[in-house]
Amino acid sequence: MKIQGLFKFERIVLLSFIIVLLSSCSGFEKVLKSKDYEYKYKMALEYYKKKDHYRYVTLLEQLQNVYKGTFRADTIDFYLAQGYFHQGDYLLAGHQFDMFRKNYQRSVFTEEAEFMYAYCYYMSSPRPELDQTNTLAAIEAFTEFINRYPNTSRKAEVNKIMVELRDKLVEKSYLSAMLYYKIGDYKAAIVAIRNSIRDYPESKHREELMFHLLKASYLLADNSIESKRRERFQNALDEYYSFISEYPSSKYSSEAKKMYDATMKVLQNLN
């Protein structure tokens, strides 16, 4: 009897849930079909407060052209952009925030739209292994935001994001340079590593990159045809001096010294 009572109770709860859900859906359908735009606008704001992104976006999309050019237009356009953002469509949201900041330069939402335009690029920034176009766009947009709003309350947040974005570029540069080294393309590795060190002199990978610049130079020389060996081993020697002068106590010192000794031996024989 107790088990039957429990099943009966669960059926009642499930039925109640279905009734509430259906009535809720039915209520929203009525709002959608309504020709009372003021009512629709009011309900859109209610759904917005409840963070029911799908419903308020759906309603605002219907109202966007209706209220275009009125005092409500900026609210509708801004909330629409936010809705797209919260639904995870950062591309569309970014476009909407961009249009908003250009169309409503005096709106109370303009500063937030400027921030969110940059933030959409930030959210679209992929992991370091992938193309970093959106990362660069985010940095540019946040720089523009700070220049336009130097006293913004979001300054600390933006600075934190900028550090994260720059770190991602550093990592991308490091991974790309090391990829050439790992596949044995030492000539390309030398160029890529030098570029990485030049572009990001404060990189946390600097010591490792400088060592692999030395090693790539040495391996390129060691695998060169006779006519190029002298010049390339001399370049490797130069890289050794640069590395050891900056990192005299490096964990790579022992291996670097072996390459130095081998390089000196080759150069002596060539001389």
RAPE-V44788 format. One record per backbone hydrogen bond with DSSP energy under -0.5 kcal/mol. NH is the residue of the N-H (numbers start at 1). CO is the residue of the C=O. If there is no record, write none. Layout:
{{NH | CO} {NH | CO}}
This chain:
{{5 | 1} {6 | 2} {7 | 3} {8 | 4} {9 | 5} {10 | 6} {11 | 7} {12 | 8} {13 | 9} {14 | 10} {15 | 11} {16 | 12} {17 | 13} {18 | 14} {19 | 15} {20 | 16} {21 | 17} {22 | 18} {23 | 19} {24 | 20} {25 | 21} {26 | 22} {27 | 23} {28 | 24} {29 | 25} {30 | 26} {31 | 27} {32 | 28} {33 | 29} {34 | 30} {34 | 31} {37 | 35} {40 | 36} {41 | 37} {42 | 38} {43 | 39} {44 | 40} {45 | 41} {46 | 42} {47 | 43} {48 | 44} {49 | 45} {50 | 46} {51 | 48} {52 | 47} {53 | 51} {56 | 52} {57 | 53} {58 | 54} {59 | 55} {60 | 56} {61 | 57} {62 | 58} {63 | 59} {64 | 60} {67 | 63} {68 | 65} {70 | 67} {73 | 70} {76 | 72} {77 | 73} {78 | 74} {79 | 75} {80 | 76} {81 | 77} {82 | 78} {83 | 79} {84 | 80} {85 | 81} {86 | 82} {87 | 83} {88 | 85} {89 | 84} {90 | 88} {93 | 89} {94 | 90} {95 | 91} {96 | 92} {97 | 93} {98 | 94} {99 | 95} {100 | 96} {101 | 97} {102 | 98} {103 | 99} {104 | 100} {107 | 104} {110 | 107} {113 | 109} {114 | 110} {115 | 111} {116 | 112} {117 | 113} {118 | 114} {119 | 115} {120 | 116} {121 | 117} {122 | 118} {123 | 119} {124 | 120} {125 | 121} {125 | 122} {130 | 127} {136 | 132} {137 | 133} {138 | 134} {139 | 135} {140 | 136} {141 | 137} {142 | 138} {143 | 139} {144 | 140} {145 | 141} {146 | 142} {147 | 143} {148 | 144} {149 | 145} {152 | 149} {155 | 152} {158 | 154} {159 | 155} {160 | 156} {161 | 157} {162 | 158} {163 | 159} {164 | 160} {165 | 161} {166 | 162} {167 | 163} {168 | 164} {169 | 165} {170 | 166} {171 | 167} {172 | 168} {173 | 169} {174 | 170} {175 | 171} {176 | 172} {177 | 173} {178 | 174} {179 | 175} {180 | 176} {181 | 177} {182 | 178} {183 | 179} {184 | 181} {185 | 180} {186 | 184} {189 | 185} {190 | 186} {191 | 187} {192 | 188} {193 | 189} {194 | 190} {195 | 191} {196 | 192} {197 | 193} {198 | 194} {199 | 195} {200 | 196} {201 | 198} {203 | 200} {206 | 203} {209 | 205} {210 | 206} {211 | 207} {212 | 208} {213 | 209} {214 | 210} {215 | 211} {216 | 212} {217 | 213} {218 | 214} {219 | 215} {220 | 216} {221 | 217} {222 | 218} {223 | 219} {224 | 221} {228 | 225} {229 | 225} {229 | 226} {230 | 226} {232 | 228} {233 | 229} {234 | 230} {235 | 231} {236 | 232} {237 | 233} {238 | 234} {239 | 235} {240 | 236} {241 | 237} {242 | 238} {243 | 239} {244 | 240} {245 | 241} {246 | 242} {247 | 243} {250 | 247} {253 | 250} {256 | 252} {257 | 253} {258 | 254} {259 | 255} {260 | 256} {261 | 257} {262 | 258} {263 | 259} {264 | 260} {265 | 261} {266 | 262} {267 | 263} {268 | 264} {269 | 265} {270 | 266} {271 | 267}}
